[in-house]
């Protein structure tokens, strides 16, 4: 079995990786696990855990990120996931994608023949999820492969 795990650098994505590892250990034959991060250079959330008060507040917290910075940040997230897996004696492959996370994750899961896709329920912050939309919800609605949402 091949598992894809969406990672964004949050504690939730670490819990999601851990869950995929535990499920893999529970199986009689360990799956191949790939951590996937999607670079979306259009929007990057910055600052604060309190809810967004209004559109002006949201705009103050959002910055436009150039592609090189987004790639560096994404590769750092994947490197952290590899280190996290190594601490648990799990070999982890990585993949860096570009574009809308829901589209890219669902497309790669189908195209590369993953048997399951794991995603955290919440990423970096609740206010960003409300403003930008839920990747987990979008994947459940769009993906052709089973999606496990980890809380």
N, C-alpha and C positions, 0 to 999 in steps of 0.2 A: 504494500500500500504506500501511496505517496501523499503526504500532507503538505499543504501550504499554510503558513501562519503569517498573517498581516502584522507588521510591527511598525510602531511610530515613536518609539523611545519612551513611552509612558510606562508607569508601573503596571497598568492594566495589560499592556502588550507583553510584559514579562510574565504576568500570571497566565496569559493565554499560551505563551510558549511552554511554560511549566505544565499546563494542562495537556498540551499535545505530547510532551515528553512522557508524562505519566500514562496517558492512554497508549502510547507506543510501547512502554514497558509492560503494560498489562496484556498486550497482544502476544500471541505465540511467536509471531515473526515481526520484528521491529520495522516500522515504516521508515521510509526516507522522508526527512523533514526539511523543508525549504522556508526560510524566513524571507518575506517579500516586503519591500518598502516602495511606496510610490511617491516619486518626486512630483509635487504639484507646485511649481514655482509661482503660480499666480497669486496665491494667498498664503500667508504665514501668520499665525496668531501670536500675539506677544502681550504678556503682562496680565496680572490680576486673576484671582479665582472667583471674585464676586460676579454676579450676573451682569450681563450687559444691560445698561439702563435704557438706552435708546440708540438709534442709528448713528448719531454723532459719536457716542461713546464707543460703539463698535468700530467705527472708522478710525478712531484714535488708537485702537489696539491692533489694527491690522496694518501690515507693511507689505510692500511688494518686494519680493526676493528675486535676485537674479539667478539664472540657471546654475552658474558655478557654485554659488553659495548653497543652493538647494541640493545640488549633487553632493557636495562635501558633507552637509548635514545628514543627508540620507545614507551616505556610505558610513558615516560615524555611527548611525543608528544600527546598521547591519553589523558593523564591527563589534558593537556592544552586545548584540544578540549572539554572535559567535562566541564571545568571551563568556556570556551567561550560560550558553550550552556547554562549553568546555568545562566550566565549573561543575557541571552535572554529568560529565563524561558522555555527552551526546554530540555526535557529529552533525553539523548543521551546514546546509548549503544556503546560499543567499542569491537574491535576485533584486536588482534595482530597476524599477519601471518608471515611466514618465506619463503624466496626464492625470485625468480624473481617477481618484482611487477606486471608486465603485466600478467604473468601466474596466479599468486596467486589471484589477484583481479578479473580477469575474471572467474576463476574457482569457487571462493567463491560466486560470484554474481549468478552464475548459480546453483550451488549445494544447496545454502541456499534459493533459490527462491526469491531473491531481484527483485523488479519490475523495478528498474532503478539504474544506477551507475553514480555518479557525480565525476568528476575529474577536477583539475585545469589545465589550458593550460600550465603553466610553474610552475616548482617547485622552488627549492632554487636558481638556477642561470641559465642564458641562456647558459653560457659556458659548464656547466655540461650537460645540455640537448643535446647540439650539440655533445659532446664527448660520452655520455652514451646512447643517444637515447631518444626518447619521449615516456613517459609512456602513455600520453593521446592518441597519435597516435596509439600505440600498442593496447590499449584497444578498440578503435573504430574498429580496424581491427579484433580483436580476440573475443570480448565479444558476448555472446549469448543474453544478455539483453541490452536494450537501454542505451546508454552512453551519458550523457550531459557533454560537455566540457565547463568550465566556464573560461572566460578571466578575 
